[in-house]
Amino acid sequence: MKTTALALLSLAALAHPLSAQSSGARDLGMGGAGTASSKPFTAIFVNPALTTRHSDDFDFGLVLPFADAFVLDEDEFIDAADEFQDTLSEVQDFIDMGDLMSADALRPELAAQLQALSGSSVDVGANAGVGIVLPFEGFKLGIGFRGYLDAQALTLVDPADVAVILDNTSTSADLDNLQSEVIVAAAGVAEFGLSFAKELEFRGTGIALGVTPKFQHVETYNYAVRVSDFEDDDALDDFDDEVFRNDDSGFNLDLGASVYLTEHLTGGLAIRNLISNDYETVSTNGRSFTYQIEPQVIAGVALEGAGFTVTADLDLLTNERFRGAGDSQFVRVGAEYDLFKSVQVRAGYSYDFEETRQELLHAGIGLSPFEVVRIELVGLLGESAAGAGLQISFTI
């Protein structure tokens, strides 16, 4: 990974200090399911009703921090872009040295590499946050702050550039002026929420209800760079230019419920981002994008016993990130085995019914000595995707 990959990582750092929405490494290790199984100190971000879960086991819970990152490169965009950059530099060097025969021999390869980039893309996501759960008389209070980044880079190839590359009279300066572009559309969302949850009993069945009013700050990003400037340090510096950014703020609301069907079986329902909002990017080279924060309705179930947890979540609505990028609707399943309440082994699977996003295998491990400090690690793997995460939490 050379300049292209570095640019995307720079974007991840710039989009927001805390920047893919997950509820921590434990849930992510079980396929991302957590609507009925999340621990109280991360439930703030997934189902606020679960902050009451196992409430007799702790007086104070803190996750500080959880963080994960994810890259999806289905078209091998990063490697293909690196190969194009290398060949472009080689052709220009031959031209500058006057070795036109060697330059002409490479022109067809360079043109083919540019055409292969057409429409290729890479997705980058990142997520981080902190959460605290405090007990009060009759209810639980959760305090959470998290940020997440959602970014996509896409190549738009100008057919005229292919003709320029194949023209053996074109100079090094002509090749420096190719009009094909890489565009990067991104959103960084930071949210601060207070969750309130209470346990009740209805006709002999234990239930919990929770609500999280939250403030959201959304920063959208619309950047474009010509392919001939991929390796230009000044182009990387432009990522931090405010001319490519837009920002807005607003309030939103999460709702959650959990039902303790039996001693070992829990059902959950969460509505995240009850208020739908659209956020427009700035216009760059005549193009703009709309990032959508839409309501998510998720149903979940969890079965626990003998050290095992088996859980599943289902999105009841489709969701679209950037308008026109395609809907997604996930099912997430996972399992955990807790050995002596000290070591936890997890596995999971997530699948998008709309096939917009790639199916993923999840695996994780947790260490919880003395049940006070918990360290969670997770890895994600797809056909052309990879990710990893870390979570550290404390309970007293």
FIBA-811794 format. One record per residue (C-alpha): x, y, z; residue in three letters. Coordinates in nm, 3 decimals. Layout:
N
+---------+---------+---------+------+
!       X !       Y !       Z ! type !
+---------+---------+---------+------+
!       X !       Y !       Z !  ala !
...
+---------+---------+---------+------+
REM end
This chain:
396
+---------+---------+---------+------+
!       X !       Y !       Z ! type !
+---------+---------+---------+------+
!   0.000 !   0.000 !   0.000 !  met !
!   0.156 !   0.326 !  -0.106 !  lys !
!   0.007 !   0.670 !  -0.152 !  thr !
!  -0.352 !   0.561 !  -0.223 !  thr !
!  -0.373 !   0.356 !   0.093 !  ala !
!  -0.204 !   0.630 !   0.294 !  leu !
!  -0.458 !   0.879 !   0.165 !  ala !
!  -0.746 !   0.663 !   0.283 !  leu !
!  -0.587 !   0.616 !   0.622 !  leu !
!  -0.534 !   0.991 !   0.641 !  ser !
!  -0.903 !   1.037 !   0.570 !  leu !
!  -0.988 !   0.800 !   0.854 !  ala !
!  -0.783 !   1.009 !   1.090 !  ala !
!  -0.915 !   1.342 !   0.964 !  leu !
!  -1.284 !   1.261 !   0.940 !  ala !
!  -1.323 !   1.272 !   1.317 !  his !
!  -1.111 !   1.220 !   1.627 !  pro !
!  -1.337 !   0.926 !   1.717 !  leu !
!  -1.443 !   0.771 !   1.408 !  ser !
!  -1.894 !   0.176 !   1.062 !  ala !
!  -2.115 !   0.153 !   1.361 !  gln !
!  -2.045 !  -0.126 !   1.605 !  ser !
!  -2.104 !  -0.171 !   1.975 !  ser !
!  -1.765 !  -0.302 !   2.072 !  gly !
!  -1.532 !  -0.595 !   2.014 !  ala !
!  -1.739 !  -0.849 !   2.210 !  arg !
!  -2.052 !  -0.803 !   1.999 !  asp !
!  -1.845 !  -0.776 !   1.682 !  leu !
!  -1.682 !  -1.109 !   1.762 !  gly !
!  -2.030 !  -1.266 !   1.756 !  met !
!  -2.113 !  -1.139 !   1.408 !  gly !
!  -2.212 !  -0.792 !   1.527 !  gly !
!  -2.522 !  -0.925 !   1.706 !  ala !
!  -2.598 !  -0.762 !   2.039 !  gly !
!  -2.960 !  -0.646 !   2.049 !  thr !
!  -3.042 !  -0.916 !   2.305 !  ala !
!  -2.695 !  -1.009 !   2.432 !  ser !
!  -2.483 !  -0.695 !   2.466 !  ser !
!  -2.312 !  -0.624 !   2.797 !  lys !
!  -2.448 !  -0.323 !   2.992 !  pro !
!  -2.149 !  -0.097 !   2.934 !  phe !
!  -2.174 !  -0.125 !   2.555 !  thr !
!  -2.555 !  -0.158 !   2.538 !  ala !
!  -2.576 !   0.221 !   2.531 !  ile !
!  -2.481 !   0.201 !   2.164 !  phe !
!  -2.698 !  -0.096 !   2.062 !  val !
!  -3.003 !  -0.136 !   2.291 !  asn !
!  -3.028 !   0.095 !   2.593 !  pro !
!  -3.267 !  -0.144 !   2.769 !  ala !
!  -2.977 !  -0.385 !   2.818 !  leu !
!  -2.796 !  -0.145 !   3.053 !  thr !
!  -3.013 !  -0.313 !   3.320 !  thr !
!  -2.890 !  -0.659 !   3.218 !  arg !
!  -2.730 !  -0.862 !   3.501 !  his !
!  -2.768 !  -0.550 !   3.712 !  ser !
!  -2.688 !  -0.740 !   4.033 !  asp !
!  -2.343 !  -0.833 !   3.903 !  asp !
!  -2.191 !  -0.485 !   3.915 !  phe !
!  -2.228 !  -0.140 !   4.064 !  asp !
!  -2.029 !   0.047 !   3.801 !  phe !
!  -1.935 !  -0.041 !   3.443 !  gly !
!  -1.692 !   0.137 !   3.211 !  leu !
!  -1.571 !   0.064 !   2.859 !  val !
!  -1.262 !   0.270 !   2.779 !  leu !
!  -1.223 !   0.246 !   2.493 !  pro !
!  -1.354 !   0.026 !   2.215 !  phe !
!  -1.215 !   0.076 !   1.868 !  ala !
!  -1.227 !  -0.109 !   1.537 !  asp !
!  -1.141 !  -0.050 !   1.173 !  ala !
!  -1.247 !  -0.221 !   0.851 !  phe !
!  -1.135 !  -0.217 !   0.486 !  val !
!  -1.331 !  -0.367 !   0.196 !  leu !
!  -1.138 !  -0.381 !  -0.132 !  asp !
!  -1.345 !  -0.606 !  -0.360 !  glu !
!  -1.184 !  -0.474 !  -0.680 !  asp !
!  -0.828 !  -0.485 !  -0.543 !  glu !
!  -0.833 !  -0.111 !  -0.590 !  phe !
!  -0.532 !  -0.040 !  -0.370 !  ile !
!  -0.297 !  -0.284 !  -0.549 !  asp !
!  -0.425 !  -0.180 !  -0.893 !  ala !
!  -0.375 !   0.189 !  -0.811 !  ala !
!  -0.021 !   0.122 !  -0.688 !  asp !
!   0.062 !  -0.069 !  -1.008 !  glu !
!  -0.073 !   0.216 !  -1.221 !  phe !
!   0.130 !   0.473 !  -1.027 !  gln !
!   0.448 !   0.270 !  -1.064 !  asp !
!   0.404 !   0.222 !  -1.440 !  thr !
!   0.311 !   0.589 !  -1.492 !  leu !
!   0.630 !   0.700 !  -1.315 !  ser !
!   0.834 !   0.453 !  -1.519 !  glu !
!   0.694 !   0.580 !  -1.851 !  val !
!   0.754 !   0.941 !  -1.751 !  gln !
!   1.111 !   0.862 !  -1.646 !  asp !
!   1.183 !   0.698 !  -1.983 !  phe !
!   1.039 !   1.000 !  -2.167 !  ile !
!   1.244 !   1.244 !  -1.957 !  asp !
!   1.560 !   1.041 !  -2.029 !  met !
!   1.485 !   1.040 !  -2.400 !  gly !
!   1.434 !   0.663 !  -2.414 !  asp !
!   1.113 !   0.686 !  -2.619 !  leu !
!   1.129 !   0.324 !  -2.737 !  met !
!   1.111 !   0.194 !  -2.379 !  ser !
!   0.834 !   0.444 !  -2.299 !  ala !
!   0.631 !   0.338 !  -2.604 !  asp !
!   0.668 !  -0.028 !  -2.510 !  ala !
!   0.502 !   0.042 !  -2.173 !  leu !
!   0.220 !   0.264 !  -2.301 !  arg !
!  -0.026 !  -0.022 !  -2.379 !  pro !
!   0.029 !  -0.169 !  -2.032 !  glu !
!  -0.029 !   0.172 !  -1.869 !  leu !
!  -0.350 !   0.224 !  -2.069 !  ala !
!  -0.478 !  -0.121 !  -1.970 !  ala !
!  -0.402 !  -0.052 !  -1.604 !  gln !
!  -0.599 !   0.275 !  -1.618 !  leu !
!  -0.897 !   0.106 !  -1.785 !  gln !
!  -0.890 !  -0.168 !  -1.520 !  ala !
!  -0.932 !   0.101 !  -1.252 !  leu !
!  -1.260 !   0.223 !  -1.399 !  ser !
!  -1.537 !   0.192 !  -1.141 !  gly !
!  -1.317 !   0.016 !  -0.886 !  ser !
!  -1.366 !   0.120 !  -0.525 !  ser !
!  -1.258 !   0.067 !  -0.168 !  val !
!  -1.461 !   0.111 !   0.152 !  asp !
!  -1.309 !   0.216 !   0.482 !  val !
!  -1.489 !   0.215 !   0.816 !  gly !
!  -1.378 !   0.289 !   1.169 !  ala !
!  -1.550 !   0.311 !   1.504 !  asn !
!  -1.450 !   0.414 !   1.855 !  ala !
!  -1.616 !   0.512 !   2.178 !  gly !
!  -1.641 !   0.512 !   2.555 !  val !
!  -1.934 !   0.423 !   2.778 !  gly !
!  -2.024 !   0.434 !   3.147 !  ile !
!  -2.317 !   0.273 !   3.328 !  val !
!  -2.420 !   0.397 !   3.672 !  leu !
!  -2.689 !   0.251 !   3.899 !  pro !
!  -2.952 !   0.475 !   4.053 !  phe !
!  -3.257 !   0.404 !   4.260 !  glu !
!  -3.500 !   0.230 !   4.027 !  gly !
!  -3.315 !   0.286 !   3.698 !  phe !
!  -2.979 !   0.272 !   3.520 !  lys !
!  -2.804 !   0.572 !   3.369 !  leu !
!  -2.568 !   0.526 !   3.075 !  gly !
!  -2.333 !   0.788 !   2.937 !  ile !
!  -2.180 !   0.722 !   2.597 !  gly !
!  -1.966 !   0.897 !   2.341 !  phe !
!  -1.868 !   0.740 !   2.012 !  arg !
!  -1.766 !   0.836 !   1.663 !  gly !
!  -1.769 !   0.643 !   1.342 !  tyr !
!  -1.632 !   0.692 !   0.993 !  leu !
!  -1.797 !   0.574 !   0.672 !  asp !
!  -1.587 !   0.634 !   0.359 !  ala !
!  -1.573 !   0.515 !  -0.001 !  gln !
!  -1.317 !   0.590 !  -0.272 !  ala !
!  -1.420 !   0.540 !  -0.635 !  leu !
!  -1.227 !   0.577 !  -0.962 !  thr !
!  -1.376 !   0.765 !  -1.258 !  leu !
!  -1.172 !   0.707 !  -1.575 !  val !
!  -1.186 !   0.963 !  -1.857 !  asp !
!  -1.173 !   0.773 !  -2.193 !  pro !
!  -0.970 !   1.059 !  -2.344 !  ala !
!  -0.685 !   0.972 !  -2.105 !  asp !
!  -0.644 !   0.633 !  -2.271 !  val !
!  -0.587 !   0.806 !  -2.605 !  ala !
!  -0.332 !   1.040 !  -2.445 !  val !
!  -0.139 !   0.750 !  -2.296 !  ile !
!  -0.130 !   0.556 !  -2.626 !  leu !
!  -0.024 !   0.863 !  -2.826 !  asp !
!   0.354 !   0.824 !  -2.862 !  asn !
!   0.388 !   1.200 !  -2.906 !  thr !
!   0.246 !   1.275 !  -2.560 !  ser !
!   0.500 !   1.417 !  -2.319 !  thr !
!   0.568 !   1.359 !  -1.952 !  ser !
!   0.374 !   1.679 !  -1.883 !  ala !
!   0.077 !   1.546 !  -2.083 !  asp !
!   0.076 !   1.231 !  -1.868 !  leu !
!   0.087 !   1.455 !  -1.561 !  asp !
!  -0.236 !   1.617 !  -1.677 !  asn !
!  -0.462 !   1.313 !  -1.707 !  leu !
!  -0.821 !   1.398 !  -1.609 !  gln !
!  -0.925 !   1.064 !  -1.459 !  ser !
!  -1.006 !   1.104 !  -1.091 !  glu !
!  -1.034 !   0.924 !  -0.763 !  val !
!  -1.325 !   1.064 !  -0.565 !  ile !
!  -1.365 !   1.009 !  -0.192 !  val !
!  -1.704 !   1.050 !  -0.025 !  ala !
!  -1.707 !   1.016 !   0.352 !  ala !
!  -1.899 !   1.095 !   0.666 !  ala !
!  -1.765 !   1.120 !   1.018 !  gly !
!  -2.033 !   1.108 !   1.288 !  val !
!  -1.975 !   1.189 !   1.654 !  ala !
!  -2.256 !   1.132 !   1.900 !  glu !
!  -2.301 !   1.189 !   2.270 !  phe !
!  -2.593 !   1.022 !   2.444 !  gly !
!  -2.752 !   0.972 !   2.784 !  leu !
!  -2.945 !   0.648 !   2.822 !  ser !
!  -3.211 !   0.578 !   3.080 !  phe !
!  -3.339 !   0.226 !   3.141 !  ala !
!  -3.573 !   0.063 !   3.387 !  lys !
!  -3.677 !  -0.293 !   3.461 !  glu !
!  -4.048 !  -0.372 !   3.490 !  leu !
!  -4.270 !  -0.675 !   3.526 !  glu !
!  -4.570 !  -0.739 !   3.305 !  phe !
!  -4.796 !  -1.037 !   3.381 !  arg !
!  -4.510 !  -1.219 !   3.542 !  gly !
!  -4.263 !  -1.151 !   3.261 !  thr !
!  -3.957 !  -0.936 !   3.321 !  gly !
!  -3.906 !  -0.659 !   3.070 !  ile !
!  -3.677 !  -0.358 !   3.044 !  ala !
!  -3.726 !  -0.037 !   2.852 !  leu !
!  -3.461 !   0.213 !   2.755 !  gly !
!  -3.422 !   0.542 !   2.574 !  val !
!  -3.112 !   0.731 !   2.459 !  thr !
!  -3.152 !   1.094 !   2.352 !  pro !
!  -2.831 !   1.192 !   2.176 !  lys !
!  -2.656 !   1.482 !   2.008 !  phe !
!  -2.498 !   1.410 !   1.670 !  gln !
!  -2.232 !   1.610 !   1.487 !  his !
!  -2.193 !   1.500 !   1.123 !  val !
!  -1.899 !   1.600 !   0.908 !  glu !
!  -1.924 !   1.509 !   0.539 !  thr !
!  -1.633 !   1.502 !   0.300 !  tyr !
!  -1.611 !   1.514 !  -0.079 !  asn !
!  -1.259 !   1.502 !  -0.217 !  tyr !
!  -1.125 !   1.445 !  -0.568 !  ala !
!  -0.771 !   1.397 !  -0.693 !  val !
!  -0.644 !   1.330 !  -1.045 !  arg !
!  -0.474 !   0.996 !  -1.102 !  val !
!  -0.159 !   1.177 !  -1.212 !  ser !
!  -0.142 !   1.337 !  -0.866 !  asp !
!  -0.171 !   1.015 !  -0.667 !  phe !
!   0.188 !   1.036 !  -0.548 !  glu !
!   0.198 !   1.413 !  -0.500 !  asp !
!   0.256 !   1.506 !  -0.134 !  asp !
!   0.060 !   1.828 !  -0.188 !  asp !
!  -0.243 !   1.621 !  -0.290 !  ala !
!  -0.229 !   1.436 !   0.041 !  leu !
!  -0.206 !   1.765 !   0.228 !  asp !
!  -0.529 !   1.873 !   0.056 !  asp !
!  -0.720 !   1.612 !   0.254 !  phe !
!  -0.715 !   1.856 !   0.544 !  asp !
!  -0.852 !   2.147 !   0.340 !  asp !
!  -1.187 !   2.277 !   0.469 !  glu !
!  -1.303 !   2.340 !   0.112 !  val !
!  -1.381 !   1.967 !   0.084 !  phe !
!  -1.576 !   1.951 !   0.412 !  arg !
!  -1.923 !   2.027 !   0.533 !  asn !
!  -2.062 !   1.986 !   0.883 !  asp !
!  -2.397 !   1.995 !   1.058 !  asp !
!  -2.546 !   1.894 !   1.391 !  ser !
!  -2.874 !   1.764 !   1.524 !  gly !
!  -3.051 !   1.554 !   1.784 !  phe !
!  -3.165 !   1.196 !   1.754 !  asn !
!  -3.316 !   0.921 !   1.963 !  leu !
!  -3.257 !   0.550 !   2.024 !  asp !
!  -3.523 !   0.327 !   2.181 !  leu !
!  -3.483 !  -0.024 !   2.316 !  gly !
!  -3.670 !  -0.305 !   2.486 !  ala !
!  -3.570 !  -0.644 !   2.620 !  ser !
!  -3.793 !  -0.928 !   2.735 !  val !
!  -3.671 !  -1.205 !   2.966 !  tyr !
!  -3.874 !  -1.488 !   2.818 !  leu !
!  -3.718 !  -1.752 !   3.043 !  thr !
!  -3.423 !  -1.767 !   3.277 !  glu !
!  -3.195 !  -1.833 !   2.980 !  his !
!  -3.379 !  -1.678 !   2.682 !  leu !
!  -3.386 !  -1.304 !   2.610 !  thr !
!  -3.554 !  -1.116 !   2.328 !  gly !
!  -3.458 !  -0.766 !   2.224 !  gly !
!  -3.583 !  -0.488 !   1.996 !  leu !
!  -3.394 !  -0.168 !   1.917 !  ala !
!  -3.480 !   0.137 !   1.712 !  ile !
!  -3.169 !   0.338 !   1.641 !  arg !
!  -3.176 !   0.688 !   1.494 !  asn !
!  -3.552 !   0.732 !   1.515 !  leu !
!  -3.524 !   1.067 !   1.333 !  ile !
!  -3.417 !   1.044 !   0.968 !  ser !
!  -3.170 !   1.309 !   0.849 !  asn !
!  -2.988 !   1.378 !   0.523 !  asp !
!  -2.649 !   1.549 !   0.516 !  tyr !
!  -2.517 !   1.702 !   0.194 !  glu !
!  -2.150 !   1.716 !   0.103 !  thr !
!  -1.993 !   2.017 !  -0.060 !  val !
!  -1.985 !   2.015 !  -0.440 !  ser !
!  -1.647 !   1.915 !  -0.582 !  thr !
!  -1.594 !   1.930 !  -0.958 !  asn !
!  -1.971 !   1.955 !  -1.001 !  gly !
!  -2.047 !   1.645 !  -0.791 !  arg !
!  -2.206 !   1.619 !  -0.449 !  ser !
!  -2.334 !   1.333 !  -0.235 !  phe !
!  -2.596 !   1.279 !   0.034 !  thr !
!  -2.518 !   1.085 !   0.350 !  tyr !
!  -2.826 !   0.940 !   0.514 !  gln !
!  -2.884 !   0.863 !   0.878 !  ile !
!  -3.197 !   0.649 !   0.867 !  glu !
!  -3.397 !   0.465 !   1.131 !  pro !
!  -3.272 !   0.112 !   1.198 !  gln !
!  -3.511 !  -0.141 !   1.350 !  val !
!  -3.337 !  -0.454 !   1.475 !  ile !
!  -3.480 !  -0.761 !   1.648 !  ala !
!  -3.260 !  -0.997 !   1.842 !  gly !
!  -3.264 !  -1.311 !   2.053 !  val !
!  -3.006 !  -1.460 !   2.291 !  ala !
!  -2.987 !  -1.799 !   2.462 !  leu !
!  -2.750 !  -1.835 !   2.758 !  glu !
!  -2.655 !  -2.125 !   2.979 !  gly !
!  -2.370 !  -2.354 !   3.087 !  ala !
!  -2.114 !  -2.093 !   2.981 !  gly !
!  -2.255 !  -2.064 !   2.629 !  phe !
!  -2.423 !  -1.766 !   2.461 !  thr !
!  -2.589 !  -1.804 !   2.121 !  val !
!  -2.736 !  -1.490 !   1.968 !  thr !
!  -2.882 !  -1.351 !   1.645 !  ala !
!  -2.993 !  -1.012 !   1.511 !  asp !
!  -3.209 !  -0.928 !   1.211 !  leu !
!  -3.250 !  -0.588 !   1.045 !  asp !
!  -3.622 !  -0.534 !   0.992 !  leu !
!  -3.562 !  -0.242 !   0.753 !  leu !
!  -3.318 !  -0.182 !   0.470 !  thr !
!  -3.064 !   0.096 !   0.511 !  asn !
!  -2.860 !   0.301 !   0.266 !  glu !
!  -2.550 !   0.499 !   0.360 !  arg !
!  -2.482 !   0.732 !   0.068 !  phe !
!  -2.786 !   0.790 !  -0.152 !  arg !
!  -2.756 !   0.572 !  -0.461 !  gly !
!  -2.492 !   0.342 !  -0.308 !  ala !
!  -2.742 !   0.057 !  -0.254 !  gly !
!  -2.948 !  -0.077 !   0.034 !  asp !
!  -2.829 !  -0.324 !   0.297 !  ser !
!  -3.023 !  -0.553 !   0.530 !  gln !
!  -2.823 !  -0.780 !   0.758 !  phe !
!  -2.866 !  -1.095 !   0.956 !  val !
!  -2.599 !  -1.147 !   1.221 !  arg !
!  -2.541 !  -1.464 !   1.421 !  val !
!  -2.279 !  -1.559 !   1.675 !  gly !
!  -2.179 !  -1.764 !   1.974 !  ala !
!  -1.955 !  -1.735 !   2.278 !  glu !
!  -1.813 !  -1.987 !   2.523 !  tyr !
!  -1.703 !  -1.852 !   2.859 !  asp !
!  -1.443 !  -2.071 !   3.031 !  leu !
!  -1.449 !  -2.021 !   3.409 !  phe !
!  -1.553 !  -1.657 !   3.354 !  lys !
!  -1.191 !  -1.586 !   3.265 !  ser !
!  -1.150 !  -1.664 !   2.893 !  val !
!  -1.416 !  -1.617 !   2.625 !  gln !
!  -1.397 !  -1.758 !   2.273 !  val !
!  -1.632 !  -1.617 !   2.009 !  arg !
!  -1.732 !  -1.673 !   1.646 !  ala !
!  -1.992 !  -1.518 !   1.420 !  gly !
!  -2.120 !  -1.450 !   1.071 !  tyr !
!  -2.290 !  -1.154 !   0.905 !  ser !
!  -2.477 !  -1.157 !   0.573 !  tyr !
!  -2.640 !  -0.880 !   0.372 !  asp !
!  -2.965 !  -0.997 !   0.208 !  phe !
!  -2.932 !  -0.717 !  -0.049 !  glu !
!  -2.575 !  -0.834 !  -0.130 !  glu !
!  -2.454 !  -0.475 !  -0.131 !  thr !
!  -2.200 !  -0.550 !   0.141 !  arg !
!  -1.978 !  -0.856 !   0.159 !  gln !
!  -2.051 !  -1.149 !   0.390 !  glu !
!  -1.803 !  -1.173 !   0.675 !  leu !
!  -1.667 !  -1.426 !   0.920 !  leu !
!  -1.603 !  -1.296 !   1.272 !  his !
!  -1.382 !  -1.436 !   1.548 !  ala !
!  -1.284 !  -1.301 !   1.886 !  gly !
!  -1.133 !  -1.374 !   2.222 !  ile !
!  -1.181 !  -1.212 !   2.561 !  gly !
!  -0.981 !  -1.216 !   2.883 !  leu !
!  -1.155 !  -1.123 !   3.208 !  ser !
!  -0.934 !  -1.198 !   3.509 !  pro !
!  -1.124 !  -1.160 !   3.836 !  phe !
!  -1.421 !  -1.029 !   3.631 !  glu !
!  -1.299 !  -0.675 !   3.689 !  val !
!  -1.089 !  -0.597 !   3.383 !  val !
!  -1.199 !  -0.727 !   3.041 !  arg !
!  -0.983 !  -0.720 !   2.729 !  ile !
!  -1.158 !  -0.814 !   2.404 !  glu !
!  -1.002 !  -0.870 !   2.062 !  leu !
!  -1.184 !  -0.934 !   1.734 !  val !
!  -1.098 !  -1.005 !   1.372 !  gly !
!  -1.316 !  -0.994 !   1.061 !  leu !
!  -1.245 !  -1.162 !   0.729 !  leu !
!  -1.422 !  -1.171 !   0.393 !  gly !
!  -1.328 !  -1.263 !   0.039 !  glu !
!  -1.162 !  -0.923 !  -0.008 !  ser !
!  -1.223 !  -0.758 !   0.328 !  ala !
!  -1.052 !  -0.748 !   0.664 !  ala !
!  -1.094 !  -0.574 !   0.996 !  gly !
!  -0.989 !  -0.581 !   1.359 !  ala !
!  -1.098 !  -0.434 !   1.690 !  gly !
!  -1.007 !  -0.390 !   2.056 !  leu !
!  -1.215 !  -0.324 !   2.366 !  gln !
!  -1.112 !  -0.266 !   2.728 !  ile !
!  -1.374 !  -0.249 !   3.003 !  ser !
!  -1.399 !  -0.246 !   3.381 !  phe !
!  -1.673 !  -0.342 !   3.625 !  thr !
!  -1.690 !  -0.295 !   3.999 !  ile !
+---------+---------+---------+------+
REM end
